[in-house]
Amino acid sequence: MHNHDQERTILVLNSGSSSLKFGLFTRSADDETLLLEGAAEGIGRDDGRLRIKAADGRVLLQQEPTLESQTVALQKLSQVLVRQHHARPSAVGHRVVHGGPRLRTHQRITDDVRRQLQDALHFAPLHIPPALALIDEATQIFGDAAHFACFDTAFHATLPPRAAQLAIPRRYADAGVIRYGFHGLSYESLVAQLGAALPSRAVFAHLGNGSSVCALLDGRSVDTSMGLTPTGGIPMSTRCGDLDPGVLLYLMRTERLDADALETLLNRHSGLAGYADGESDMQALEKRAAAGDAQASLALDAFATAVRKTIGGYAALLGGIDLLVFTGGIGEHSAEVRRRVCDGLAFVGLAENDPAGKVRVLHTEEERQIARHCRQLLEAGEG
């Protein structure tokens, strides 16, 4: 077993389609403290870069060359860890977006868990293959560490049947076709940050490239806007959100689109990008809208309205809202979007510059939340 006198660190890996974020944590004062963090961006592109920073912001490594793969990024990271005198991590935590029907709790990655992830491939064809590849690479590079999978769906395992089941024949639910919900690690980190200040009826809005809203009753998820996949709910940067299913039938019939073509259309060319002829960046859209661009204005209006309607629906579900929290890149940084969302929510007692403090902006800490889970699982395993 590990020597407990050594610094027991936890490395958290959070992989996107062409990016890899990571953080190294140690335990101090009853919580996880960041030692170093960084990101590899634009993996496989010629404008990629790798940055690793110490907790105080000092840059430990900055490289601008192409990173051929996540493996190369991981190897560079392990070299920096050795140079910075951090013992090899005791545990590595992996953020996994979707674990399918059988993997709904954060857990140690065993051969069996890896097999079940492979079986869940069709639930998240965009997310599971890179996650599996990263798990395999990390297991090779950090072979003596315990590896854990933390699922973005786990927080929503508390959804009641009326929220989780879809209005299609029940045999599909038995096969795992249900509402899963996502951004769970982000929502868990907000619950942890708020602690005793979290009231009974709360709504969290994680707005970023992917956006979702969650209704919480006594700290548990009772409804959320994303569905079987992270494509559902409110329109996002490049994802359509909820659509009349007839639209898909129409596209299949008139344009003969197959599943892959539909996937590309709905996940990569829709949402804000669909409204604004390909522009999906919120800051750029706000600039264009301010300059009188009608398409950008429409994208902004439709997005904020979808978020507001969802929050209004959750007010009806919860019987009122005691706290609304914005998080994510857009939620944290776009005062314009927050203003537009809150405009019209006065009837549930929410106003953006609310003196009662019922509307808050918090920075999501997914990586720290993963580290917390890993530490608990690590210690439970030794108990």
QUIGI-V300324 format. One record per residue. N is the residue number from 1. SS is DSSP state (helix for helix, strand for strand, loop for the rest). BURIAL is I if it has 9 or more other ideal C-beta (glycine too) atoms within 8 Angstrom, else O. D_CENTER is the distance of its C-alpha to the mean C-alpha in whole Angstrom. Layout:
<<N,SS,BURIAL,D_CENTER> <N,SS,BURIAL,D_CENTER>>
This chain:
<<1,loop,O,33> <2,loop,O,31> <3,loop,O,34> <4,loop,O,32> <5,loop,O,34> <6,loop,O,32> <7,loop,O,29> <8,loop,I,26> <9,loop,I,23> <10,strand,I,20> <11,strand,I,18> <12,strand,I,14> <13,strand,I,13> <14,strand,I,9> <15,strand,I,10> <16,loop,O,10> <17,loop,O,13> <18,loop,O,15> <19,loop,I,13> <20,strand,I,13> <21,strand,I,12> <22,strand,I,14> <23,strand,I,16> <24,strand,I,19> <25,strand,I,19> <26,strand,I,23> <27,strand,I,24> <28,strand,O,26> <29,loop,O,27> <30,loop,O,25> <31,strand,O,21> <32,strand,I,20> <33,strand,I,21> <34,strand,I,20> <35,strand,I,22> <36,strand,I,21> <37,strand,I,18> <38,strand,I,17> <39,strand,I,16> <40,strand,I,17> <41,strand,I,17> <42,loop,I,19> <43,loop,I,19> <44,loop,I,22> <45,loop,O,23> <46,loop,O,26> <47,loop,O,24> <48,loop,I,22> <49,strand,I,22> <50,strand,I,21> <51,strand,I,21> <52,strand,I,21> <53,strand,I,22> <54,strand,I,24> <55,loop,I,22> <56,loop,O,25> <57,loop,O,24> <58,loop,O,27> <59,strand,O,26> <60,strand,I,27> <61,strand,I,26> <62,strand,O,26> <63,strand,I,26> <64,loop,O,26> <65,loop,O,27> <66,loop,O,26> <67,loop,I,24> <68,loop,O,25> <69,loop,O,22> <70,helix,I,19> <71,helix,O,22> <72,helix,I,24> <73,helix,I,21> <74,helix,I,21> <75,helix,I,25> <76,helix,I,25> <77,helix,I,23> <78,helix,I,25> <79,helix,O,28> <80,helix,I,27> <81,helix,I,26> <82,helix,O,29> <83,helix,O,31> <84,loop,I,29> <85,loop,O,31> <86,loop,I,28> <87,loop,O,29> <88,loop,O,27> <89,loop,I,24> <90,loop,I,24> <91,strand,I,21> <92,strand,I,18> <93,strand,I,15> <94,strand,I,12> <95,strand,I,9> <96,strand,I,9> <97,loop,I,7> <98,loop,I,10> <99,loop,I,14> <100,loop,I,16> <101,loop,I,18> <102,loop,I,20> <103,loop,I,17> <104,loop,I,15> <105,loop,O,16> <106,loop,I,15> <107,strand,I,18> <108,strand,I,20> <109,loop,I,20> <110,loop,O,23> <111,helix,O,25> <112,helix,O,25> <113,helix,I,21> <114,helix,I,21> <115,helix,O,23> <116,helix,I,21> <117,helix,I,18> <118,helix,I,20> <119,helix,O,22> <120,loop,I,18> <121,helix,I,18> <122,helix,O,19> <123,helix,I,16> <124,loop,I,14> <125,loop,O,16> <126,loop,O,14> <127,loop,I,11> <128,helix,I,14> <129,helix,O,17> <130,helix,I,15> <131,helix,I,14> <132,helix,I,17> <133,helix,I,19> <134,helix,I,17> <135,helix,I,18> <136,helix,O,21> <137,helix,I,22> <138,helix,I,21> <139,helix,I,23> <140,helix,O,26> <141,helix,I,25> <142,loop,I,24> <143,loop,O,27> <144,loop,O,28> <145,loop,I,24> <146,strand,I,23> <147,strand,I,20> <148,strand,I,17> <149,strand,I,14> <150,strand,I,11> <151,strand,I,10> <152,loop,I,7> <153,loop,I,10> <154,helix,I,12> <155,helix,I,12> <156,helix,I,13> <157,helix,O,16> <158,helix,O,18> <159,loop,I,18> <160,loop,O,22> <161,helix,O,23> <162,helix,O,24> <163,helix,I,20> <164,helix,I,19> <165,loop,I,22> <166,loop,I,23> <167,loop,O,26> <168,loop,O,27> <169,loop,O,29> <170,helix,O,29> <171,helix,O,29> <172,helix,I,26> <173,helix,I,24> <174,helix,O,26> <175,loop,O,24> <176,loop,I,21> <177,loop,O,20> <178,loop,I,19> <179,loop,I,16> <180,loop,I,13> <181,loop,I,10> <182,loop,I,6> <183,loop,I,4> <184,helix,I,7> <185,helix,I,7> <186,helix,I,6> <187,helix,I,9> <188,helix,I,11> <189,helix,I,11> <190,helix,I,13> <191,helix,I,15> <192,helix,I,16> <193,helix,O,17> <194,helix,I,19> <195,helix,O,21> <196,helix,O,24> <197,helix,O,23> <198,loop,I,21> <199,loop,O,23> <200,loop,O,24> <201,strand,I,22> <202,strand,I,19> <203,strand,I,16> <204,strand,I,13> <205,strand,I,12> <206,strand,I,8> <207,strand,I,10> <208,loop,I,9> <209,loop,O,9> <210,loop,I,7> <211,strand,I,9> <212,strand,I,9> <213,strand,I,12> <214,strand,I,13> <215,strand,I,16> <216,strand,I,17> <217,strand,I,21> <218,loop,O,22> <219,loop,O,18> <220,strand,O,17> <221,strand,I,15> <222,strand,I,18> <223,strand,I,16> <224,strand,I,13> <225,loop,I,13> <226,loop,I,11> <227,loop,I,14> <228,loop,I,15> <229,loop,I,12> <230,loop,I,9> <231,loop,I,12> <232,loop,I,14> <233,loop,I,14> <234,loop,I,15> <235,loop,I,15> <236,loop,I,13> <237,loop,I,14> <238,loop,I,15> <239,loop,I,14> <240,loop,I,17> <241,loop,I,15> <242,loop,O,18> <243,loop,O,21> <244,loop,O,25> <245,helix,O,25> <246,helix,O,29> <247,helix,O,27> <248,helix,I,26> <249,helix,O,29> <250,helix,O,31> <251,helix,I,29> <252,helix,I,30> <253,helix,O,34> <254,helix,O,34> <255,loop,O,32> <256,loop,O,32> <257,loop,O,29> <258,loop,O,28> <259,helix,O,24> <260,helix,O,23> <261,helix,I,24> <262,helix,I,23> <263,helix,I,19> <264,helix,I,20> <265,helix,I,21> <266,helix,I,18> <267,helix,I,15> <268,helix,O,17> <269,loop,I,20> <270,loop,I,19> <271,loop,I,17> <272,helix,I,18> <273,helix,I,20> <274,helix,I,22> <275,helix,I,23> <276,loop,I,24> <277,loop,O,26> <278,loop,O,23> <279,loop,I,22> <280,loop,I,18> <281,loop,O,18> <282,helix,I,18> <283,helix,O,20> <284,helix,I,22> <285,helix,I,22> <286,helix,I,23> <287,helix,I,26> <288,helix,I,27> <289,helix,I,27> <290,helix,O,29> <291,loop,O,32> <292,loop,O,32> <293,loop,I,30> <294,helix,O,30> <295,helix,I,28> <296,helix,I,25> <297,helix,I,26> <298,helix,I,26> <299,helix,I,22> <300,helix,I,21> <301,helix,I,23> <302,helix,I,22> <303,helix,I,18> <304,helix,I,19> <305,helix,I,22> <306,helix,I,19> <307,helix,I,17> <308,helix,I,20> <309,helix,O,21> <310,helix,I,18> <311,helix,I,19> <312,helix,I,23> <313,helix,O,22> <314,helix,I,20> <315,helix,I,23> <316,helix,O,26> <317,helix,I,24> <318,helix,I,24> <319,loop,O,27> <320,loop,O,26> <321,loop,I,23> <322,loop,O,24> <323,strand,I,21> <324,strand,I,18> <325,strand,I,16> <326,strand,I,14> <327,strand,I,11> <328,helix,I,9> <329,helix,I,11> <330,helix,I,13> <331,helix,I,13> <332,helix,I,14> <333,helix,O,17> <334,loop,I,18> <335,helix,O,21> <336,helix,O,22> <337,helix,I,19> <338,helix,I,19> <339,helix,I,23> <340,helix,I,23> <341,helix,I,21> <342,helix,I,23> <343,loop,O,26> <344,loop,O,27> <345,loop,I,26> <346,helix,O,29> <347,helix,O,30> <348,helix,I,27> <349,loop,I,28> <350,loop,I,25> <351,loop,I,26> <352,loop,I,24> <353,loop,O,27> <354,loop,I,27> <355,loop,O,30> <356,loop,O,29> <357,loop,O,25> <358,loop,I,24> <359,strand,I,21> <360,strand,I,19> <361,strand,I,17> <362,loop,I,15> <363,loop,O,13> <364,loop,I,10> <365,loop,I,10> <366,helix,I,8> <367,helix,I,10> <368,helix,I,13> <369,helix,I,12> <370,helix,I,12> <371,helix,I,15> <372,helix,I,16> <373,helix,I,16> <374,helix,I,17> <375,helix,I,20> <376,helix,O,21> <377,helix,I,21> <378,helix,I,23> <379,helix,O,26> <380,helix,O,26> <381,helix,O,27> <382,helix,O,29> <383,loop,O,31>>
